[in-house]
Amino acid sequence: MSKKLLVPITLLLVVSMAVGCQPAAKEPIKIGLQAPITGEYAYEGEGFVKVVDLVVGQINEKGILGERKIEIVKCDDVGKPDEASKCASTLVAAGVKAVVGSYSSTCTEPASAIYNEAGILQITPSSTATRLSQKGYQRFFRVCFLDDRQGLFAANFMLEKLGADTAVFLHDNSTYAQGLAEWAEKYYKEAGGNSLLIDAINPEDTDFKPILTRINGLNPKAVYFTGYHPQGGLLLKQSKELGVGFQWVMGNACNNPEMIEIAGLDAAKGTYITTEPLPKDIPGDVAKAFYNDFVAKYGEPPASIWWVMAGDALKVIVKAMEETNSTDSAQTAEYLHAKFKDYPGVTGNIIGFDEKGDRLGTVHEAYVITDAGEFEMVK
């Protein structure tokens, strides 16, 4: 072989060997996001997606567990329990190591059974029904606060701030709404309030005037509605048309600008909402930095507390993986139960979780819808 050919062939072999020795790209860590991306609650599901995409981008700049990236596997449960079960099965089959979601307790409940069976860590940002954590699932957690605590806050608010010593409690028979109404009525009566009625609407209906007329005939000072914002908007609109004489108070599934659009501002203004602090009102540097990051990325502020809770759910999952150096749900769940505490979350300091996976502590506030259509904290 000529010397002229020998040098190029040698160089080619060296280059080929160098390329062959390059380390393979590390496999991404799959985390599921189950949310109502379409359907009646799409406002919240779309917000989940925005916040999770923002958080993933920040995490992937550095990577975790040896510079591995996070890959989000999304599934749209449309806010329906049967679709929620399908989503859970789909995400399990996709090999996710943990799941953020879902939005409503009605969807989280059937999905949690499937994730539990598969041994997968699940953290819900917004499913607040107390019975979810009574099932004994050791890999089920939530970064939101429970309905019994909001019920206590609502009862005290109506009695002490509004002076409403007679009230009606109205729900929609969903897991979340019924539980919140029952807790609120319980605490209201224990504090000396007179509950005139606890009843339910059918969320599939669009004409609520018959039940509104019945309630108005009882002459309550306040009505506490614990269902979701689409029905809340219709109730406000039709109440205005009927000229009812009571004060509306609504639960944290109605802290949504879309409710004002459905009701019309004239019908919505003056309505009170009990809820966790909205993103604009969360104190602390972490919350403010995240708020500004969201505005920088999307050109508008995060409007819903549940969007921001989704960010905390993902951040807590990643923290557990980093601290255990593992994606194994048995290890990450054990860490969250036993060692996780005082985490500076976007929604405030997360003290830790109890043995049921519920977030310790509670923070609720009352808001009023102003003449300008804004949610303003009641001082």
N, C-alpha and C positions, 0 to 999 in steps of 0.2 A: 504493500500500500504506500502511496506517495506521501511524503511529509506534508504536502499542501492539503491533502484530504484529512490527515490525522488530527490536526488542530481543531478544525470545525466540528468533526465528529465527537472529539473529546469534550468540547464546550457544550455540544448538544446534550451529551450524556449528563454532564454536571447540572445543566439547567433543568433537565427532566427529573433528575433525582431531587433537586431542591423543591420543585413544584410538587412532587409526590410526597415530600415530607411536611408540606404545609398542614397544620392542624385543621381538622374538619370543623366547620362552624358548629358551635354548641347548639344543641336542640333547644328551641324555645320552651318556656313553661306555659302551658295552656291554662288559662283561668276563664271560667264561664261567666257570662253576664246574661241573666234571665230578667226580662223586663217587658212591659207593654209598649213596644216600639210603635205599634199601630193600635187602632181601636180607641175606645172611649177615654182611656187614660194615657194616650200617646204623648201628651204634654210632659208627663213625668218620665215616661220611658225614653223619650228623645233626650231629655235632660240627663238621664243616667248615662246615655251613650256619650254625650258631650264631655261630661266630667270624667268618665273612665278613660276616654281617649286622651284627655289632657294629662291625667295622672300617669298613664302608661308612657306617654311621651317623655315625661320628666324622669320616670324610673329607668327607662331604656337608654337614656343618655349615658348612664353609668353601668347599668346592668345589675343583676343580683346573682348570687351563688356562682361566682367565677365568671362574671360578665355575660351570663345568660340573659336573654330578653324575655319579656312578657308578651304572650300572644293572647289576645282576647277573642274568645269564641262566643258570639252573640246568638241569642235565641229569643224570638218574639213570642210571648205567651198571650198577647192580645188582651190581657186582663181577664182571661177566662180560665177557670180551674181545670177543665179538660185539656186545654192547650198547655197549661202549666205542667201537667203530668207528662205530656209529650216532650216538652222542652227539657225537663229533667232527664228523661231517658235519652234524648238526643245528646245532651251535654256529657252524660256519663259515657255514652258510646264514643264520644269524641276524645275521651281521655283527659278531661280537665282535672286539675289537681285541687281546685277549689272553685266556689261559685259565689258571685255577688248577686243577690236578688232573692225573691222578686219584690215588686212594689207592694201589692195588696196582700193582706193576710189570707184572703180567700185563695189566692194563687200559691202563696208560700206554703200553705198547709199541706196540700197533696204533693207538692214538689219535695218538701222536706223529708217525707217518708221514703221517697226514692233515693234521695241523696244519702239518707241515713243507711239504707240497705246497701248502698254501694260504698259506704265508708268515706264519703267526701265531705270536707269542710264546707260549710255554708254560712255566709253572713248576710243577713238582710238589712238594708238601709232603712226600711220604712214599715215593715209589718209589725204592728204594735199589739196585736191581740194577745192577751195574757195566756190563753190556753196553748199557744204554740210552744212555749217553753215548759209546759207541763207533761210533755210526751216522753221526756227522759233521753232525748237525742243528745249524745255527748259531743257531737261535732256541729251542732246548730248554735249560732250566735246572732246577736243583733246589736247594732250601734245606735238604734233609736231607743226611745223610752216607752214604757208600757202604758196600756190604756187605764189601768187602775190609778196610776199617778196623775194622768191627765183628767180622769174623772173626778178625783179629789180636788184638783185645781179648779176645774169648771164649776163644781158645786160651791166652793168657797167664793169664787168670783161672782157668781150670780147672786148669792146671798149678801156678801159683804160689800161688793163694789156697785152692783146694780140695785140692791135692795129688793130683789125679786123673790118674795117669800111664797109665791105660787108658780109652778112651772109644769111644762109638758116635755117629755123626752121622746124624740122621734128618731128612728133608725131605718135601715133598709134590709134587715135580716142577714146582712153579710157578717162574716166572722168578726171583722174589726168593728163595724158600726154597732152591732147588737151588744157586743161586749162593752164598748165604751158607754153606750146609753145605760146599760145596767149598772155599771160601776158608778157613773155620775149620779144616777137616781139614788143608789144606795147611800152614797156619802151626803147627798143633798137632804135626804130624809133624816139621816143620823144627826145632821147639823140643825135640824128644826124646820127645814123647808117642807112645804105641802106639795107633793107630787100629785097632780090631777089626772095624769094619764101617761103611760108608756106604750107606744104603738109603733107600727112599721108601715112604710110605704113599699110599693112594688117598684123597684128601680127601672123596670121595663115600661112603666106607665109614663105618660106625658101630661096627663091632666090630674093635678093634685088638689083641685078646688074643693072636691067633696070633703076630704080629710081636713083641709085648712078651714073650711066652714065649721066643721065639727069642733076643731080645736079652739077656734075663735069664740065659739059659743060657751066654752068652759071659762073664758075670761082669765087666762093665765097672764102673769106679768112677763114671763119669758118662755121661749121654746128653744130647747137645745137639740139641734139636728146633728147627728153623728155620722151621716153618710158621706158620699163623695160629691165633688164639686159640680158635675153635670146636673145632678138632681137638686143640689143646693141652689144653683142658679135658677132653675125652674120654680122652685119653692118661693124664692124671693120675688121673682117676676109676678107670679100668680097671687102672692100675698099683697103686692102693691095694687094689683087690679081689683082685689076684693076689699081693700082698705082695712086690713086687720089691725087690731089694737095692741098687739103684744110685741115684745122685743126679741129679735132673732139673735141667738148665739149658736155658733157652729164649731164643729171639731176640726182637727188638723188636716183632714182630707179636703177641706174647703179653703185652705190658705193658697189659693190659686187664682191668678189673674183671669183665667178663662171663665171662672164663675161670674165675675163682674160683667164680662162680655155677654154671657148667656142671660143674666138677669136684667142688664141695663143699669147704668150707673145710678139712675134715680131710685131704682128699687134696692140696689145693693148698699148704697151709702148708709152708714150708721149701724151696719151689722158688725157684731163682735165675733172674733175667731179665737179659740184657744189652741195654742200650738207651741212647738219648740221655737226658739228665736229664729227669725228669718236670716238668710245669709248676710244681709246688710247690717244686721244688728249683733252679730256674734263678736264678742270682744277678743282681743289678743292678736299678736303679730302673725301667728300662723294663719288664722282666719283671714286677716286683712291681705296677706301676701297671696293667698289662694284666690281670693276675690279679685285682686288686681290681675293675676295670671289669667283668670277666666275672661275678664274683660279684654285683655290684650289679645287673646286667641280668637274670641268670638265676637268682639265688638259690642257686647251687651253684658250686663251683670247677671250672675246666677240668681234666678228669681225664686226658686223653690228650695226649701230646706232639705227635701228628699234627694235632690240632685247632689248636694254637698255631702249628705250622709253616704251616698254611693261612693264618693271619693274616699271617705274615711273607711268604709268597708274594705275597699281594695288596698288601701294603705296598711290596714291592720293585718290583712292576709300576707302581704309582702314582708311586713315586720316579723311575723311569726316564722316565715320561711327563712329569713336572714338569721334570726336568733337561734333557730334549731339547725341551720345549715341543711335543710331538708324540705322536700315538697310532699312528704308523707303526711297525710291528714291526721293520723294517730299522734304523731309528734307535734304538729302545729297546734292541734286542738288541746293537747295536754299543756303545752306552753301557755296558751291563752287562758286556760283555767287556773294554772298554778303560778305562773311567773309574770304574766303581762300586767303592767300597772303604770299609771301616771304617764300615759302616752299623749303627747301634744297633738291632738287631732284638729282637723279643719273645723269641726263643730264644737270645739272646746276641749278641755282636758278630759281624756277618757281614763277614769280612775282604774277601771278593770272590769272583769266579768265575774258574776257569781257562779255557783255550781250548775245553774241551769243555762248558762250562756247569756244571761241578760246583763246589759250594761248597768253598772253601778251608778247611783246618783240619779238625779232627775232635774230637768230645767224646763219649765213651761212659762209662757207669757200670754197675755191677752193683747189682741190687735183690734183696731176698729178700721173699717173702710171709710176713708175720708171723702169729702165732696169732690176731690180731685181724682178719686179712684185709686188711691194708694192705701197700702196696709201700714198703719201707723201704730207703734207700740203704745199701749195704755200705760201711763205712768202711775 
